[in-house]
């Protein structure tokens, strides 16, 4: 499925990519609940590739 918000507004390409996928969020979830590692690893949030978005650098 297409992303619910396909347009990304950002000040840089790096910021846009972090809006698409920020690995720190996964890291924080795993660190907060290490006992749920297998469950978290098996149920990552749905992600889209960069080409699924229209990136507008402002």
N, CA, C and O atoms as a printed pandas DataFrame, in Angstrom:
     atom_number atom_name residue_name chain_id  residue_number  x_coord  y_coord  z_coord
0              1         N          UNK        A               1    0.822   -1.213    0.000
1              2        CA          UNK        A               1    0.000    0.000    0.000
2              3         C          UNK        A               1    0.856    1.263    0.000
3              4         O          UNK        A               1    1.992    1.272    0.473
4              5         N          UNK        A               2    0.287    2.298   -0.531
5              6        CA          UNK        A               2    0.987    3.587   -0.568
6              7         C          UNK        A               2    1.041    4.179    0.834
7              8         O          UNK        A               2    0.193    3.873    1.672
8              9         N          UNK        A               3    2.043    5.030    1.094
9             10        CA          UNK        A               3    2.103    5.678    2.407
10            11         C          UNK        A               3    0.892    6.585    2.614
11            12         O          UNK        A               3    0.357    7.136    1.652
12            13         N          UNK        A               4    0.461    6.740    3.861
13            14        CA          UNK        A               4   -0.689    7.595    4.145
14            15         C          UNK        A               4   -0.365    9.061    3.901
15            16         O          UNK        A               4   -1.246    9.836    3.526
16            17         N          UNK        A               5    0.879    9.448    4.108
17            18        CA          UNK        A               5    1.329   10.825    3.843
18            19         C          UNK        A               5    2.515   10.755    2.888
19            20         O          UNK        A               5    3.661   10.699    3.336
20            21         N          UNK        A               6    2.261   10.758    1.576
21            22        CA          UNK        A               6    3.351   10.546    0.625
22            23         C          UNK        A               6    4.271   11.747    0.408
23            24         O          UNK        A               6    5.330   11.608   -0.204
24            25         N          UNK        A               7    3.883   12.916    0.897
25            26        CA          UNK        A               7    4.723   14.104    0.711
26            27         C          UNK        A               7    5.488   14.380    1.994
27            28         O          UNK        A               7    4.907   14.491    3.074
28            29         N          UNK        A               8    6.802   14.488    1.853
29            30        CA          UNK        A               8    7.667   14.750    3.004
30            31         C          UNK        A               8    8.263   16.136    2.831
31            32         O          UNK        A               8    8.885   16.433    1.811
32            33         N          UNK        A               9    8.068   16.977    3.829
33            34        CA          UNK        A               9    8.666   18.310    3.853
34            35         C          UNK        A               9    9.837   18.267    4.821
35            36         O          UNK        A               9    9.684   17.868    5.975
36            37         N          UNK        A              10   11.011   18.680    4.347
37            38        CA          UNK        A              10   12.198   18.632    5.191
38            39         C          UNK        A              10   13.163   19.734    4.778
39            40         O          UNK        A              10   13.046   20.317    3.701
40            41         N          UNK        A              11   14.114   20.001    5.654
41            42        CA          UNK        A              11   15.121   21.019    5.358
42            43         C          UNK        A              11   16.338   20.428    4.660
43            44         O          UNK        A              11   17.159   21.169    4.118
44            45         N          UNK        A              12   16.464   19.105    4.666
45            46        CA          UNK        A              12   17.587   18.449    3.995
46            47         C          UNK        A              12   17.173   17.033    3.599
47            48         O          UNK        A              12   16.172   16.502    4.080
48            49         N          UNK        A              13   17.957   16.444    2.720
49            50        CA          UNK        A              13   17.709   15.061    2.316
50            51         C          UNK        A              13   17.840   14.124    3.518
51            52         O          UNK        A              13   17.066   13.178    3.669
52            53         N          UNK        A              14   18.825   14.398    4.363
53            54        CA          UNK        A              14   19.036   13.566    5.547
54            55         C          UNK        A              14   17.819   13.599    6.469
55            56         O          UNK        A              14   17.393   12.565    6.984
56            57         N          UNK        A              15   17.264   14.795    6.673
57            58        CA          UNK        A              15   16.072   14.924    7.521
58            59         C          UNK        A              15   14.895   14.171    6.905
59            60         O          UNK        A              15   14.125   13.523    7.614
60            61         N          UNK        A              16   14.763   14.260    5.593
61            62        CA          UNK        A              16   13.679   13.551    4.909
62            63         C          UNK        A              16   13.810   12.045    5.109
63            64         O          UNK        A              16   12.822   11.364    5.384
64            65         N          UNK        A              17   15.020   11.528    4.973
65            66        CA          UNK        A              17   15.230   10.091    5.151
66            67         C          UNK        A              17   14.924    9.658    6.576
67            68         O          UNK        A              17   14.395    8.567    6.790
68            69         N          UNK        A              18   15.251   10.497    7.551
69            70        CA          UNK        A              18   14.934   10.165    8.942
70            71         C          UNK        A              18   13.430   10.201    9.198
71            72         O          UNK        A              18   12.932    9.491   10.071
72            73         N          UNK        A              19   12.714   11.017    8.446
73            74        CA          UNK        A              19   11.254   11.007    8.572
74            75         C          UNK        A              19   10.674    9.715    7.990
75            76         O          UNK        A              19    9.675    9.193    8.487
76            77         N          UNK        A              20   11.304    9.212    6.943
77            78        CA          UNK        A              20   10.858    7.957    6.340
78            79         C          UNK        A              20   11.172    6.794    7.268
79            80         O          UNK        A              20   10.317    5.947    7.526
80            81         N          UNK        A              21   12.397    6.757    7.768
81            82        CA          UNK        A              21   12.790    5.695    8.700
82            83         C          UNK        A              21   13.888    6.213    9.611
83            84         O          UNK        A              21   14.970    6.586    9.158
84            85         N          UNK        A              22   13.593    6.228   10.894
85            86        CA          UNK        A              22   14.570    6.648   11.891
86            87         C          UNK        A              22   14.961    5.418   12.715
87            88         O          UNK        A              22   14.180    4.959   13.548
88            89         N          UNK        A              23   16.164    4.883   12.488
89            90        CA          UNK        A              23   16.568    3.671   13.201
90            91         C          UNK        A              23   16.686    3.861   14.710
91            92         O          UNK        A              23   16.662    2.885   15.460
92            93         N          UNK        A              24   16.811    5.103   15.157
93            94        CA          UNK        A              24   16.901    5.368   16.595
94            95         C          UNK        A              24   15.605    4.949   17.291
95            96         O          UNK        A              24   15.642    4.494   18.434
96            97         N          UNK        A              25   14.471    5.097   16.623
97            98        CA          UNK        A              25   13.196    4.695   17.224
98            99         C          UNK        A              25   13.171    3.191   17.498
99           100         O          UNK        A              25   12.726    2.761   18.562
100          101         N          UNK        A              26   13.649    2.390   16.538
101          102        CA          UNK        A              26   13.734    0.939   16.765
102          103         C          UNK        A              26   14.687    0.640   17.910
103          104         O          UNK        A              26   14.390   -0.180   18.779
104          105         N          UNK        A              27   15.820    1.302   17.907
105          106        CA          UNK        A              27   16.820    1.093   18.956
106          107         C          UNK        A              27   16.244    1.425   20.327
107          108         O          UNK        A              27   16.424    0.670   21.283
108          109         N          UNK        A              28   15.557    2.549   20.417
109          110        CA          UNK        A              28   14.969    2.959   21.698
110          111         C          UNK        A              28   13.937    1.946   22.195
111          112         O          UNK        A              28   13.898    1.626   23.383
112          113         N          UNK        A              29   13.100    1.441   21.280
113          114        CA          UNK        A              29   12.095    0.435   21.668
114          115         C          UNK        A              29   12.770   -0.829   22.195
115          116         O          UNK        A              29   12.352   -1.390   23.209
116          117         N          UNK        A              30   13.804   -1.266   21.506
117          118        CA          UNK        A              30   14.508   -2.481   21.929
118          119         C          UNK        A              30   15.227   -2.281   23.257
119          120         O          UNK        A              30   15.236   -3.178   24.099
120          121         N          UNK        A              31   15.826   -1.120   23.447
121          122        CA          UNK        A              31   16.530   -0.841   24.703
122          123         C          UNK        A              31   15.559   -0.703   25.870
123          124         O          UNK        A              31   15.877   -1.085   26.996
124          125         N          UNK        A              32   14.377   -0.157   25.600
125          126        CA          UNK        A              32   13.389    0.038   26.663
126          127         C          UNK        A              32   12.782   -1.292   27.117
127          128         O          UNK        A              32   12.404   -1.441   28.279
128          129         N          UNK        A              33   12.690   -2.252   26.199
129          130        CA          UNK        A              33   12.068   -3.540   26.532
130          131         C          UNK        A              33   12.862   -4.693   25.910
131          132         O          UNK        A              33   12.357   -5.376   25.019
132          133         N          UNK        A              34   14.088   -4.917   26.366
133          134        CA          UNK        A              34   14.909   -5.972   25.753
134          135         C          UNK        A              34   14.282   -7.362   25.846
135          136         O          UNK        A              34   14.567   -8.230   25.021
136          137         N          UNK        A              35   13.439   -7.570   26.837
137          138        CA          UNK        A              35   12.795   -8.880   26.973
138          139         C          UNK        A              35   11.802   -9.151   25.843
139          140         O          UNK        A              35   11.401  -10.295   25.630
140          141         N          UNK        A              36   11.408   -8.109   25.126
141          142        CA          UNK        A              36   10.466   -8.261   24.008
142          143         C          UNK        A              36   11.178   -8.293   22.656
143          144         O          UNK        A              36   10.558   -8.077   21.615
144          145         N          UNK        A              37   12.483   -8.564   22.679
145          146        CA          UNK        A              37   13.284   -8.520   21.453
146          147         C          UNK        A              37   12.638   -9.285   20.302
147          148         O          UNK        A              37   12.437   -8.721   19.227
148          149         N          UNK        A              38   12.314  -10.543   20.507
149          150        CA          UNK        A              38   11.759  -11.361   19.416
150          151         C          UNK        A              38   10.430  -10.805   18.914
151          152         O          UNK        A              38   10.180  -10.782   17.709
152          153         N          UNK        A              39    9.588  -10.362   19.824
153          154        CA          UNK        A              39    8.294   -9.795   19.418
154          155         C          UNK        A              39    8.489   -8.499   18.633
155          156         O          UNK        A              39    7.875   -8.308   17.584
156          157         N          UNK        A              40    9.341   -7.612   19.140
157          158        CA          UNK        A              40    9.589   -6.347   18.451
158          159         C          UNK        A              40   10.236   -6.589   17.091
159          160         O          UNK        A              40    9.873   -5.950   16.103
160          161         N          UNK        A              41   11.181   -7.502   17.045
161          162        CA          UNK        A              41   11.873   -7.803   15.796
162          163         C          UNK        A              41   10.922   -8.392   14.764
163          164         O          UNK        A              41   11.082   -8.157   13.566
164          165         N          UNK        A              42    9.947   -9.144   15.214
165          166        CA          UNK        A              42    8.997   -9.758   14.299
166          167         C          UNK        A              42    7.841   -8.855   13.912
167          168         O          UNK        A              42    7.044   -9.212   13.044
168          169         N          UNK        A              43    7.736   -7.693   14.540
169          170        CA          UNK        A              43    6.606   -6.792   14.283
170          171         C          UNK        A              43    7.055   -5.352   14.072
171          172         O          UNK        A              43    6.495   -4.423   14.654
172          173         N          UNK        A              44    8.066   -5.182   13.239
173          174        CA          UNK        A              44    8.515   -3.822   12.940
174          175         C          UNK        A              44    7.399   -3.051   12.246
175          176         O          UNK        A              44    6.606   -3.640   11.512
176          177         N          UNK        A              45    7.328   -1.737   12.468
177          178        CA          UNK        A              45    6.334   -0.926   11.760
178          179         C          UNK        A              45    6.550   -1.012   10.240
179          180         O          UNK        A              45    7.678   -1.164    9.772
180          181         N          UNK        A              46    5.478   -0.914    9.502
181          182        CA          UNK        A              46    5.550   -0.944    8.047
182          183         C          UNK        A              46    6.357    0.250    7.551
183          184         O          UNK        A              46    6.155    1.379    7.997
184          185         N          UNK        A              47    7.266   -0.015    6.629
185          186        CA          UNK        A              47    8.111    1.058    6.087
186          187         C          UNK        A              47    8.040    1.050    4.574
187          188         O          UNK        A              47    7.754    0.029    3.950
188          189         N          UNK        A              48    8.303    2.194    4.009
189          190        CA          UNK        A              48    8.320    2.340    2.560
190          191         C          UNK        A              48    9.706    2.785    2.118
191          192         O          UNK        A              48   10.447    3.406    2.881
192          193         N          UNK        A              49   10.042    2.460    0.881
193          194        CA          UNK        A              49   11.298    2.927    0.312
194          195         C          UNK        A              49   11.171    4.409   -0.029
195          196         O          UNK        A              49   10.071    4.944   -0.164
196          197         N          UNK        A              50   12.312    5.045   -0.162
197          198        CA          UNK        A              50   12.352    6.481   -0.460
198          199         C          UNK        A              50   11.539    6.820   -1.710
199          200         O          UNK        A              50   10.879    7.859   -1.750
200          201         N          UNK        A              51   11.578    5.971   -2.718
201          202        CA          UNK        A              51   10.879    6.273   -3.976
202          203         C          UNK        A              51    9.356    6.284   -3.837
203          204         O          UNK        A              51    8.661    6.695   -4.766
204          205         N          UNK        A              52    8.832    5.847   -2.709
205          206        CA          UNK        A              52    7.385    5.876   -2.475
206          207         C          UNK        A              52    6.910    7.270   -2.063
207          208         O          UNK        A              52    5.709    7.518   -1.956
208          209         N          UNK        A              53    7.854    8.169   -1.835
209          210        CA          UNK        A              53    7.533    9.504   -1.330
210          211         C          UNK        A              53    7.919   10.595   -2.318
211          212         O          UNK        A              53    8.762   10.405   -3.195
212          213         N          UNK        A              54    7.285   11.723   -2.149
213          214        CA          UNK        A              54    7.686   12.952   -2.833
214          215         C          UNK        A              54    8.368   13.793   -1.765
215          216         O          UNK        A              54    7.736   14.218   -0.798
216          217         N          UNK        A              55    9.651   14.028   -1.947
217          218        CA          UNK        A              55   10.421   14.770   -0.949
218          219         C          UNK        A              55   10.558   16.213   -1.403
219          220         O          UNK        A              55   11.030   16.491   -2.505
220          221         N          UNK        A              56   10.137   17.127   -0.534
221          222        CA          UNK        A              56   10.232   18.564   -0.816
222          223         C          UNK        A              56   11.202   19.179    0.181
223          224         O          UNK        A              56   10.909   19.291    1.372
224          225         N          UNK        A              57   12.370   19.577   -0.331
225          226        CA          UNK        A              57   13.375   20.227    0.508
226          227         C          UNK        A              57   13.029   21.709    0.551
227          228         O          UNK        A              57   12.918   22.366   -0.485
228          229         N          UNK        A              58   12.861   22.226    1.768
229          230        CA          UNK        A              58   12.432   23.626    1.929
230          231         C          UNK        A              58   13.488   24.428    2.647
231          232         O          UNK        A              58   13.307   25.625    2.874
